[in-house]
Amino acid sequence: MTRAIVFLLTAVVFGCNRKPFVDHKLKFEKISDNCENLKPSFRMVSNVAGERYEFDKCLNANFTKDMMNVSRRGDTVFVQFQPPASQKVLFKITLDIDSYPRYNFITVDGETFNVIPSN
């Protein structure tokens, strides 16, 4: 019984001393060979592991995960995609973001959105 109490207290103390972080997971799927059908929608779904964002993005035909950067300053998460150079194609982007402490804004390529989790 004593070990259980010590473990619980240790878990609580370490749980309160979390360092700030921002992690992300990116999935992308080519949906068109051009950007004519770009939809301006931006969808967010909150869950236990953070937020999921879904949107269409016009990017380089040879887009890779390395062509996107996620960072955090204050209460804003910044997502920056490398601007498309020559051949542009349309991708469906699914971006999962987990961050501590909670953030209130997300800025994607200069456009800022208010984050209101649904938990």
Backbone bond lengths (Angstrom), bond angles and torsions (degrees), N, CA, C in turn:
res aa  C-N    CA-C-N  psi(-1)  N-CA   C-N-CA  omega(-1)  CA-C   N-CA-C  phi
1 M - - - 1.437 - - 1.533 110.29 -
2 T 1.319 117.64 -41.84 1.459 121.14 -179.28 1.519 110.83 -63.49
3 R 1.332 117.94 -41.03 1.465 121.44 178.27 1.521 110.78 -61.35
4 A 1.313 116.87 -38.52 1.468 120.88 179.93 1.519 110.51 -63.46
5 I 1.325 117.63 -40.64 1.461 121.36 179.70 1.526 110.35 -67.87
6 V 1.324 117.55 -43.33 1.464 121.46 178.37 1.529 109.83 -61.86
7 F 1.325 117.78 -43.84 1.462 121.33 178.85 1.522 110.35 -61.73
8 L 1.322 117.34 -44.79 1.454 121.50 -179.73 1.524 110.85 -62.51
9 L 1.326 117.59 -45.62 1.461 120.58 178.56 1.519 111.21 -63.97
10 T 1.320 118.14 -39.50 1.458 121.79 177.56 1.520 110.61 -63.35
11 A 1.313 117.16 -43.46 1.451 121.25 178.95 1.524 111.54 -62.22
12 V 1.321 117.07 -40.76 1.459 121.09 179.12 1.523 110.61 -66.10
13 V 1.329 117.69 -44.68 1.463 121.19 -179.32 1.523 110.62 -63.24
14 F 1.332 117.90 -47.22 1.455 120.43 179.61 1.514 111.38 -68.26
15 G 1.316 118.11 -33.39 1.457 121.60 178.02 1.515 112.06 -64.25
16 C 1.315 117.65 -30.99 1.464 121.54 -179.42 1.523 111.98 -82.02
17 N 1.311 118.61 -16.77 1.461 122.37 -177.29 1.525 112.39 -101.45
18 R 1.323 117.99 32.38 1.460 121.00 179.92 1.518 110.53 -68.05
19 K 1.301 116.00 140.51 1.455 120.75 176.31 1.529 108.78 -88.29
20 P 1.325 117.07 147.69 1.467 120.33 178.39 1.530 111.27 -59.53
21 F 1.322 116.68 143.91 1.467 121.67 178.17 1.515 109.64 -154.71
22 V 1.305 115.86 163.18 1.462 123.12 168.47 1.525 106.95 -142.57
23 D 1.323 115.86 121.88 1.464 122.69 177.23 1.521 108.13 -119.13
24 H 1.310 116.07 152.68 1.456 119.21 178.00 1.524 110.83 -144.94
25 K 1.317 113.65 157.64 1.457 121.87 176.23 1.523 106.32 -136.25
26 L 1.314 116.63 126.10 1.455 122.07 -174.81 1.522 110.92 -114.36
27 K 1.324 115.39 131.98 1.466 122.15 169.87 1.518 106.18 -123.78
28 F 1.319 116.75 139.69 1.462 119.28 177.85 1.520 109.35 -144.30
29 E 1.330 113.99 147.76 1.463 120.75 -177.14 1.521 108.44 -140.54
30 K 1.315 116.23 127.54 1.462 120.60 177.18 1.530 108.07 -68.95
31 I 1.340 116.16 127.87 1.471 118.97 -179.23 1.528 112.77 -118.21
32 S 1.347 117.70 -10.15 1.460 120.22 178.27 1.523 109.70 -160.97
33 D 1.328 115.98 149.97 1.461 120.95 178.83 1.523 113.08 -79.88
34 N 1.325 116.72 -4.65 1.461 120.61 175.87 1.535 107.90 -143.11
35 C 1.314 116.54 179.16 1.463 120.50 -174.83 1.529 112.99 -106.67
36 E 1.327 116.82 19.74 1.462 120.60 -177.07 1.530 112.71 -65.09
37 N 1.321 118.33 -30.44 1.466 121.58 -176.05 1.530 112.63 -101.36
38 L 1.325 117.29 27.23 1.460 121.90 179.66 1.530 109.72 -63.35
39 K 1.327 116.07 121.24 1.469 121.69 177.94 1.522 108.01 -98.09
40 P 1.331 117.48 132.76 1.469 119.93 -177.63 1.532 113.99 -81.32
41 S 1.310 118.62 15.32 1.472 120.34 -177.81 1.525 111.43 -76.22
42 F 1.328 114.97 153.60 1.454 122.99 -179.35 1.520 105.48 -143.07
43 R 1.314 117.33 115.44 1.458 121.92 -174.45 1.524 110.42 -114.43
44 M 1.344 116.55 136.77 1.456 121.06 177.34 1.519 109.20 -126.00
45 V 1.344 115.45 136.99 1.457 122.24 175.63 1.523 107.05 -128.88
46 S 1.348 116.95 125.21 1.465 121.32 177.62 1.515 109.44 -90.76
47 N 1.330 115.43 145.21 1.456 120.90 173.65 1.523 108.43 -149.39
48 V 1.305 117.05 -177.30 1.464 121.72 -176.65 1.528 111.56 -60.93
49 A 1.311 118.24 -33.84 1.456 121.89 -175.57 1.529 113.19 -90.68
50 G 1.322 118.38 8.64 1.457 120.68 179.47 1.509 111.61 127.11
51 E 1.334 115.87 -146.18 1.458 121.23 -179.15 1.524 110.06 -119.94
52 R 1.331 114.24 148.61 1.464 121.53 174.41 1.516 107.40 -116.35
53 Y 1.336 114.65 131.06 1.461 121.63 178.38 1.516 108.25 -115.51
54 E 1.333 115.42 136.64 1.464 121.05 178.24 1.519 108.07 -129.20
55 F 1.326 116.10 128.65 1.455 121.01 179.72 1.523 109.38 -162.60
56 D 1.336 115.69 163.98 1.457 122.01 175.42 1.519 108.16 -95.18
57 K 1.332 115.77 146.93 1.460 120.15 -178.04 1.523 109.26 -146.36
58 C 1.319 116.46 134.67 1.453 122.56 176.02 1.534 107.67 -88.08
59 L 1.343 116.31 117.13 1.466 121.67 -173.80 1.523 110.91 -136.01
60 N 1.327 115.41 175.05 1.469 120.98 175.17 1.518 110.05 -57.32
61 A 1.319 116.31 144.58 1.463 120.95 178.73 1.526 111.17 -59.64
62 N 1.326 117.20 -30.74 1.466 121.41 -179.23 1.535 111.83 -100.15
63 F 1.326 117.30 31.34 1.465 122.14 -177.07 1.530 111.14 -55.92
64 T 1.352 114.99 137.79 1.461 122.28 173.67 1.531 108.30 -131.77
65 K 1.313 116.01 167.18 1.473 121.22 179.89 1.527 112.04 -59.40
66 D 1.330 116.86 -28.39 1.461 120.99 -179.62 1.526 113.06 -69.13
67 M 1.332 117.11 -11.47 1.466 121.82 -178.70 1.528 111.99 -91.73
68 M 1.331 116.49 14.10 1.453 122.63 177.47 1.515 108.45 -131.96
69 N 1.334 116.28 142.45 1.453 121.56 179.29 1.528 109.07 -128.10
70 V 1.335 116.31 136.49 1.466 122.39 176.02 1.521 107.52 -121.46
71 S 1.333 115.77 129.59 1.464 121.00 178.25 1.525 108.38 -144.11
72 R 1.314 114.88 173.36 1.455 119.96 -179.02 1.522 109.41 -137.81
73 R 1.336 115.11 135.12 1.465 122.38 172.57 1.522 106.99 -135.94
74 G 1.331 115.43 120.48 1.461 119.48 -178.64 1.515 110.91 62.15
75 D 1.324 116.70 -128.88 1.465 119.77 -179.54 1.527 111.99 -102.78
76 T 1.350 116.44 27.92 1.461 121.72 179.58 1.523 110.53 -125.84
77 V 1.335 115.90 133.64 1.463 122.27 171.61 1.522 106.82 -98.40
78 F 1.323 116.40 130.03 1.459 122.45 -179.25 1.523 109.90 -107.52
79 V 1.325 115.79 128.83 1.460 122.47 176.83 1.525 106.69 -118.74
80 Q 1.325 116.00 122.38 1.454 120.05 -179.16 1.521 109.74 -126.80
81 F 1.326 114.69 125.87 1.460 121.73 175.83 1.519 107.86 -100.54
82 Q 1.328 115.94 144.48 1.461 120.68 175.35 1.530 107.31 -65.39
83 P 1.343 118.12 128.69 1.461 119.49 -178.96 1.527 111.28 -60.82
84 P 1.338 116.85 140.75 1.469 119.29 179.48 1.526 110.49 -65.64
85 A 1.311 115.71 137.93 1.465 121.25 -178.08 1.527 110.94 -91.45
86 S 1.309 116.73 -74.45 1.463 119.06 -175.16 1.526 110.47 -109.41
87 Q 1.308 117.28 -89.57 1.460 120.80 -176.04 1.525 110.27 -73.54
88 K 1.337 115.65 118.49 1.461 120.96 -178.80 1.522 109.43 -107.30
89 V 1.327 115.21 138.09 1.461 120.99 175.75 1.532 108.30 -132.04
90 L 1.327 115.58 163.90 1.455 120.78 -177.21 1.525 110.03 -98.56
91 F 1.334 115.34 130.19 1.452 122.20 179.05 1.520 109.94 -119.64
92 K 1.326 115.94 147.03 1.462 121.72 167.28 1.522 105.08 -92.75
93 I 1.328 116.22 123.61 1.461 123.01 -176.88 1.524 109.18 -105.75
94 T 1.328 116.27 132.25 1.462 122.65 170.50 1.519 106.12 -123.64
95 L 1.324 115.66 115.89 1.455 121.39 -174.56 1.523 109.23 -123.74
96 D 1.329 116.21 117.98 1.463 122.18 175.91 1.520 108.47 -99.04
97 I 1.336 116.55 129.47 1.458 121.05 179.77 1.517 109.26 -125.32
98 D 1.326 115.14 128.33 1.457 122.78 174.94 1.525 106.05 -121.96
99 S 1.324 116.37 125.81 1.449 119.69 -175.41 1.522 110.26 -146.56
100 Y 1.340 114.57 146.13 1.468 120.82 174.20 1.516 107.50 -134.42
101 P 1.298 119.97 135.32 1.458 126.53 -5.59 1.527 110.56 -71.07
102 R 1.306 114.71 178.21 1.452 121.56 -177.98 1.530 109.65 -57.18
103 Y 1.306 117.07 142.74 1.459 121.58 176.04 1.532 109.02 -110.33
104 N 1.323 116.98 154.85 1.462 122.01 -175.68 1.516 114.12 -109.33
105 F 1.347 117.02 -14.58 1.463 120.42 -177.36 1.519 109.59 -139.03
106 I 1.329 114.89 150.41 1.462 120.99 171.09 1.523 106.64 -129.45
107 T 1.321 115.94 131.48 1.460 121.78 178.50 1.523 107.90 -114.90
108 V 1.328 115.88 118.91 1.461 122.09 179.12 1.522 107.69 -111.82
109 D 1.326 115.95 113.05 1.465 122.39 -179.07 1.526 112.32 46.49
110 G 1.340 116.23 47.15 1.454 121.09 174.99 1.521 115.54 88.97
111 E 1.324 119.14 -8.68 1.465 121.95 178.74 1.527 108.57 -102.61
112 T 1.336 116.21 121.66 1.473 121.37 -173.89 1.513 110.76 -101.64
113 F 1.357 113.60 138.08 1.447 121.94 178.61 1.531 108.63 -124.80
114 N 1.332 116.81 143.08 1.453 123.04 175.42 1.532 108.31 -78.77
115 V 1.313 117.72 132.98 1.472 122.11 -179.50 1.533 108.30 -101.16
116 I 1.322 115.61 116.01 1.460 121.20 177.88 1.523 107.51 -123.27
117 P 1.346 117.47 96.31 1.474 120.20 -178.43 1.521 111.18 -63.92
118 S 1.312 115.65 150.54 1.471 120.57 -177.68 1.526 111.79 -103.75
119 N 1.343 118.31 36.38 1.468 119.62 179.67 1.485 112.00 -100.83
